[in-house]
Amino acid sequence: MSDDQILSPHSDGEEVSAEGALRPRTLSEFVGQQRIKDQLGLVLSASKKRGHVADHILLAGPPGLGKTTLAHIVAEEIGAGIRLTSGPTLQRAGDVAAILSSIAEGEILFIDEIHRMSRPAEEMLYLAMEDFRVDIIVGKGPGATSIPLELPRFTLIGATTRAGLLPSPLRDRFGFTAQLDFYESAELQEVVARSAELLQIRIDTSALGEIATRSRGTPRIANRLLRRVRDYGEVHGSGRSLTEREVHAALELYEVDQLGLDRLDRALLLALIDRFGGGPVGLSTMAMAVGEENETIESICEPFLLRAGLLARTPRGRMATPAAWLHVGRTPPASAAALAPTFMPETGEQILNFGD
């Protein structure tokens, strides 16, 4: 295949097919998260050896780390069908009962953003997960009766970006909980190399590393940046291998800087520093300053800014660290210079050290 063919534009059908091929099919193809892969592989192998359905599985972690992909891999590994739904769509107990009443023996039910289910829907799940039955209420008032409905054995896989919002009775019913971590740069480089091969993109090793370092530790972002760099190469490139120079030019066009911060991240830091003197500032005030919702700031921006040491969470609000001041081209004041945040991966919080 010639270089021109490698970087030639795809038709819509070819594009959809190529993007679908990026998702790993088995645990061996899944890059990174080695500890979770080993643990999950043991759970699935043991269940197959016993001839039982696998325990219920909870996958927790920031967006884009592979929770949905792992759910599909579990279905592939055990040879079961998978039914997909999401927490926001399950607002009534009847919604859960309708799904569970039609589920097949050994099938997998995947609920994305499970923490956003309503309380009545969660309570309907308790009995289904533990005893594989639900109680259907017929009628209203004093004449209402409860009819037990036996369910086939199934595996529930829940995915959440906010594990702390799950009530304890629901969280405790999962037999295996996996906390996905952000990826290291070397792992992301492997992810980008695999995706480039599947998309038939020829790219220099240095360019792979540049995309990996700007991907915020997240495979979904890495694949998205790769596609945008491919677009730039097709329009402005030489038609051969994508180079580090083309990666720099493409990501500058899309406002992704050397640390992986995008326009919203930088707007957040600039608002915190220029308008509020580096903080502390409450979440709602900070969200209003950049014209975004609280949820967007808390779930999309903050996890990476905290991990990168650019933001600190204190009892009084969010604060910009000295590294944040320097990154946006500002000189940190003496009060900020004494602030040395330490990231705690177990909680996602910052411990603040103010010197001796």
C-alpha angles and dihedrals in degrees: 000000000000126000090248090057092048093057099033119123117266127227117244092258092050090048094053091047092049094048092050090053092061093076112092115239101202139030090252090059093047110101120218131355089090095169092053092045091055093047095045092046089055092050092050095043092050093049092050091048091053092043092236131125114264121263118264110275130212117199114194132180145093120309120282100027097112109271095137091042091053090051090055090046091054089053090049094047095052096035096240134138119251129216117200129210138140138234098246091058093054103073101136133050087237091061091059093043091052092054096043094047091061098042119118130229111281093005122143122235111201117196114188118204088012091175089071094065117116119253095250090052091049092051090052088056095054096073093037093055095045106034101014094237138097132206114232114205113218119193131000138266123002092343095058116120132195118230115194115223117199114220131205114250111271140165120243117207114191124191123197139170090197108047091167090067093061112101114244095243090059096040092050092056093067111096094204129029122191122193108201116213131209113269126253118239093252091054092048090050088056090049092051092046091052092048092047090053092049091048091046093240119151109212136169119250091240090053090051090054092049092054091046094053092051096048098089092236090293126121093205090058091044092055091045092052090047091056092049091049088050089054090052091048092051092051105033105013133096094255091248131084117339108249134208089252091057090048090053092049094047095048091045087055090052092045097243110144132205094278094045095256114149131202095282094049092052092044088054094051093044092050091048092049104034100036102031104027093246096309157213091226131163120246095246093050091048092049092050091050091061097033097246137121121264090241092055093052094044099044104029109029107025102056093060096037089052093048092047090053093242097114133040128199115215133173088259097048143278121331133192114236124223088258089058092052091051094044093058092044099259130127112240116233121241091259091057093045090068091054111101110173119197117202116230107203093194093063105016089235133126123237108211120217115193096187127252 
